[in-house]
Amino acid sequence: MDFYITKEEIVKSLNSTLGVVEKRQTLPILANVLFEVDESSLKLTATDLESEISTISTILNYKSGGKITAPAKKLSELCRLFKDDSEIHFFLDGDNLKIETSSGKYNLATLPSEDFPVFEKEEGGNTVNITAQNLKSLISKTSFAMGNQDWRHYLNGLFLSVEDTKITSVATDAHRLAMATLSLNEGVSDQITGIVPRKSINEIGKLVSDSTENILLQLSQNSINVNVAGTTFSSKLIEGKFPDYEQVIPTGESSTLSINKKSLSESLSRVSVLSSEKFRGVRLVTSDNSINISANNPEKEQGEESVECSYGGDNIDIAFNVNYIQEILSSIEGELVEIHFFGPTKAA
């Protein structure tokens, strides 16, 4: 293996793979990235056995091809520190990966490519064409509500459902729930669903954040594949049945409060400084066109503010975890937010 590549190309590709590289691996090779070189391109692949990412870069000058694995983190740090516009020469010398630039010569240990785990990709499934902006929006509006290391493993991910021309994402940690729905340009013949693991959702979010291209999302019975601009990400899905989220969403008559999102968020931030560090609770009391926000703690400290709003329903006295409200507010677009109250003892 012997080739030349620009710093920009190799750094961009290595950055894409680093999120998947296992940091606390049981197999040393999982800390490595797989190099595959042919006459026109370099393909880099990383896996943690549950997910895999592959990205293709253009090389400057091809001498010979081949496969090898090298430490991903060291390689990324080294290449990132090279001078901009550097031309980097990679070649194999026995079991060592040699790296040469105008600034110096470097030597990295390798492991055989034959030992690199093969991620079994599932055939079939339905493919959805979605814009990067829409997929990013679905993830950002719901992923904050995913469970984190919950013993109910099916909560530690994002539920995706594609039915006809609608794609829906849902997340819950059993304390709060977030749901978003978007329309697709083309429909699918059969409904497809799956729970994508938390780590994989975060990687997909990073992958689409800078893209302006359309994305091919393939959802199969046991896996998800996302293809964007020469990079392919694959992940196993979480086994298990996602809760019936529609039953959790309150229905019936509600009292609606309309309020400026920025004013509410800033008031919550100030008052919650004096909330209990353990429970982070804030109390909301509604009255005509006003909401009173208060908090206190075991040291008998307290804070209280009144914020103008549009409200004409029954007076409500209710408490929430302030972090949950703030995360919701940060994911909502627009200046105004509506809160629908269904009574002081029910979800809002």
N, C-alpha and C positions, 0 to 999 in steps of 0.2 A: 504494500500500500504506500503510495507516494503521490502527493498532490499539493497544490497551492490554493489558498482561499483568502478572501478579504476578512479583516477583523469584523466588519459590520455583519457579514453573513453568518460567521461562526458564532458570534455573540448572540445574535437574534435567535438562532436555532437552539443554542444551549439554554438560553433563558426560558424558552418554551418547554424544555424537558425537565428543568430543575424541580418544578412543583410536584412531579410524579415520583422522582427519585426518592426512595425510602431512606429516611434519616436514621431510623432505629431498626436497621435491617438485621434479620437473622442470617441471611445469605450475603456474603461480601460483594457478590457480583451485582446485587440490587443497588449498590451505591455507584455503579458504573453506567455509562451510556454506551450504546452499541453504535459503532461506526460501520457504515456500508458504503463503499466508494465504487462508482463506475465511471465511464468516460465523460459523463456530463454533470453528474451531481453527487452530493454527499447526503446520505440519509442517516439521521440520528434517531435512535429509539431508546426510550426509558420505560421501565415498568416497576410496579410494586406488587405484582401478581394479581391485584384486583383491578388495575387499570393500566393502560398503555398509551403512550403518545409517540407519534412519529412525525418528523418534519424533514422536508427536503430543501437543500440549499444548492445554489449554483457555485461550481468551483471555477477558479481562474485557469488553472493549468493541470492537466492530467498526465501523470507519469505511469502509474500502475494502480490497479484496483485491489480490493480485498476487504476483509472484515476483522474487527478487533473491538474490545471493550476497554474503556479508560475511565478513571475516576471523574465523575461529573462535576462535583463541587470544585475540586482543584483546577480542573480544566477551565471551568467558567471564570473563576477568579483570575487565573493567569491571563486568559484571552482578553478579559475586560480591561486589564491594566496595561495592555499593549497600546502603543501610540495610535491615535486615530489614523485612518487610511493605511494602516499596516498591511503588508502582504505576508501571510503566514504560511510557512512550509511545514507540512506534516509528513512524516514517513516512518515506517517500521524498521527497527534494527533489532532483530531477534525478538525478545519479549518486551522490548521497550518502545514506547512511542516518542519519537524525537520531534521537537518543535523548534523551528528556527525563524527568527525575524531579524530585522536590521539592528535590534537592540541586544540580541543575545541568543544563546542556545539553551534548551530545556529538555528534561528527560522525565517521562512519566512511566510508572509500572503499568502493565496491562493484565487482563485475564482473557482466556480464550473465548472467542465468539460462540463456539459450540456449547459452552456452558450457560449462555444467556437464555433465560426462560422464554419459551414461546407462549404468547398470549393467544388462547384459542378463540378465534372470532366466529361468531354465530352467523350462519347464512339465513337469508330471508328477512322477514320483518317489513314494516312499512317505512318509506322514506318521505320526509317532509321537507319542503323547501321554505325556509324562513329567513327574513332579513336579520343581520347581526344585531341591529338596533332593537328589534322586537324580542329576540331571544334574551338579550341583555336586560331588557325591561322586565320580562317575565321573572328572571332570576332575582334581580335586585328588589322587586316588589314583594317577594315571598320568602326568599332563602333565609332571611334573618330569624324567621320563626321556627326553623328546623331544630329538632332535638340535638343535644350534644352528649354523646356517650350514655344515652338513655338505655336502660335494660330492655326496653321495648324497641328492639333494633329497627323496626319499620318506621319509627319516628325520626331516626337519624339520617334523614334524606329528604329529597324533594319529590313529591308525587307529580308525575306528568301524565296527562290524558289528552289524546288526540281523537276527536270524533267529528267526522265530516269536515267542515272548514273551521273548526274551533280547536285551539290548543289551550289547555288550562294547567296552571301550576298551583300546587297547594302544599303548604308546610304547616306543621303544628308540633308543639312540644307538650301538648295536653293542657297548657295554661293559656295559650293564645293561638290563633289561627290566622294565616294569611292566604288569600286566594286571588289570582289574577287570570283573566281570560283575554285572548287576542284572536283575531280572525286571520285565516290563512288564504292565500290566493287560490290554492288548489285543495280539494277535499281528499279524504282517504276513504277507501271502501269499507274497512272494518275499524271499529274502535280499538285503539291500542293504549295501554297504560303501563306504567313502571315506576318504581321508586329508585331514584338515582342517589347514590351515597353522597354525604356531605362533602367529603374531600373532592369527589369527582365534579360536583356542582361548582365548587370554588374554582377548579381548574378550567371548566368550560366557561365560567364567567370571565376569567382572565384571558382566555383564548379569543373570545368574541369582543372584548372591550375595545380593542384598537381596530377591529375590522370594519370595513364598509361594504364588504361583499355579502352576497347571499350565502346561507349556510345549509348544508345538507345534513339533516338530523334523522338518523335511522334508529327506530325503537323496535327491538325484538323481544322475544319472551324473556330472555335472561340477560340482555346486554343493551347498551346504547352506544352508537357511533356518531361522532360529530366531525364533519369534514369542512375545513375552512382554509382557503388560500394555501394549499400545499401541506397543510398540517392535519393529521388525523388523530382524534382522541377516541379511545374505546374504554368502556368500563363495564364491569359486571353490575347487575341490578341487585338491590336488596330483596331477599326472599321474604314473603309475608304479605298479609293483607292490610292495606292502608285503611284507617278508620273511615266510617261513613261520615265524611266532613259536612255534608249537607244537613245532617240531623243536628249538628252542633251549632250551626248558624241560627240565631234567634229569629223568629218570625212573629207575625201578628202586628198589632198596633204599637207604634213607638212614638216617643217624643223626640223631635229632631232639633239638635243644637247646631247652629252654623257659626263658625268662628274663624278669625284670621289665624292661619297656621303659625306664622312667625311669632305673633303675640302670645299664643298658647304655649308654644315651645319654650320661649324665653322665660315666661312666668313659671313654668314647670321646673326649668333649670334652676332658677333662683330659690324657689320654695323648697325644692327637694334637697338642697344643701343641708337642711335641718331635719331631714327624715331619718328614720332608723337605718343604720348602715346594713343591718341584716335583712330587713323586709322591704326597704325602699318604697314605702307606701305613701301615696298622696290622696287626700280626701277632696272630692269635688262635690260642691253643693250648688245646685242650679236654682235660679229664680228668674223673674221676668227680665229678659235681655241682659243677664249678668250671670257669671259663674265665679264662685268663690273657691279658690285653691288653697289648701292648707296642709301642713305637715308638722310632725313633732317627733321627738326621740326620747329615750329613757332618761336623758340628762335634763329633761323638762325644758328643752329649747324648742322654739316653734317659729314657723313662718307662715304668713297668710297674705294673699293678694286677691283682688277682684278684677276680672277681665270682662270687658264689654263683649257681647255676642248677640246673636239673634235666637231667641228662645221664648216659646209661649206655652210649653206643656206643663205637666205636673212637676212640682218641685221634687228633685231627686237628690238623695244624699248617698254617695257611693265612693268606694275607694279602689285604687288600682296600683299596680307596680309601675312606678314612673318610667323605668327603663323600657317596659313594654310599649307604653304610649309614645315615648320619644322615638323608638325604632320605627313604629308605624308612621309617625309624622315625617320622618326623614325619607321615607320611601314614597310618600304621596306627592304628586305634582300639583302645581297650582297654588293660589294664594289662600283659598278658603278650604276648610275641612268640615265635614258634617259628622256629628256623633249621634247615633240613634240609640236612645235609652229605652229599655224594655222593662224598667223597674229597678229598684235598688238592690235586688238579690239575683238579678240575671245578668248574663253577658251583654256587652254593648257592641 
